[in-house]
Amino acid sequence: MDNAFTKTERTQSAAAEQGLHFINDRALGGPWPAGYQEAMFAMGCFWGAERLFWQAEGVWVTIAGYAGGEDTAPTYKAVCSGRTGHAEVVRVVFDPDVISYKQLLQLFWENHNPTQGMRQGNDVGSQYRSAIFTTNEAQKQQAQDTMAMFQGELTAQGLGQITTQIQDATEFYYAEDYHQQYLAKNEDGYCGLKGTGAQCAI
């Protein structure tokens, strides 16, 4: 039964890669317009995180998926077991002439709690960790700089140390089709995304 379930999920992942964004009908598998860039963030459950970014002006498309682990064919069931090492992530394709990477980082820092380690709110497990997967040195430097600045804001509020992982982007794996733009398809769906109240001035 488990093997059949896994095969079904992988079929759903392939369907997602070939599908269209539920909000704007843009291809989830690309190609992207010339000059557009990619970013990848993990900030707890990808349902709420994806909605946060698709609402931002200048974002072309958002995609829910998995990254940061060892499994080369992850499924939701396997990722939730904690055995694959993957985090739930959102891949963000954006127009840097409209929204900068630093502005995306601002959304990232302000809209979840990056001090909670392997959890986010009531969602507990390594798949819900806070992480930034950078695609180049410029992104890495900006992620590190804004983290240092945001730590000062958190400390001023009496909050703890940031546990966010900043690492080079790993292979991105599409989540199953039913996870894509989940909160647009399910208006009463669960969203545990919640910031600390600290501001990330850029």
Secondary structure as GFF3:
##gff-version 3
##sequence-region A 1 202
A	DSSP	alpha_helix	2	17	.	.	.	ID=ss1
A	DSSP	beta_strand	37	43	.	.	.	ID=ss2
A	DSSP	alpha_helix	46	54	.	.	.	ID=ss3
A	DSSP	beta_strand	59	67	.	.	.	ID=ss4
A	DSSP	alpha_helix	76	80	.	.	.	ID=ss5
A	DSSP	beta_strand	87	94	.	.	.	ID=ss6
A	DSSP	alpha_helix	101	110	.	.	.	ID=ss7
A	DSSP	beta_strand	119	120	.	.	.	ID=ss8
A	DSSP	beta_strand	123	124	.	.	.	ID=ss9
A	DSSP	three_ten_helix	126	128	.	.	.	ID=ss10
A	DSSP	beta_strand	130	134	.	.	.	ID=ss11
A	DSSP	alpha_helix	137	156	.	.	.	ID=ss12
A	DSSP	beta_strand	165	168	.	.	.	ID=ss13
A	DSSP	beta_strand	173	174	.	.	.	ID=ss14
A	DSSP	three_ten_helix	177	179	.	.	.	ID=ss15
A	DSSP	alpha_helix	182	185	.	.	.	ID=ss16
###
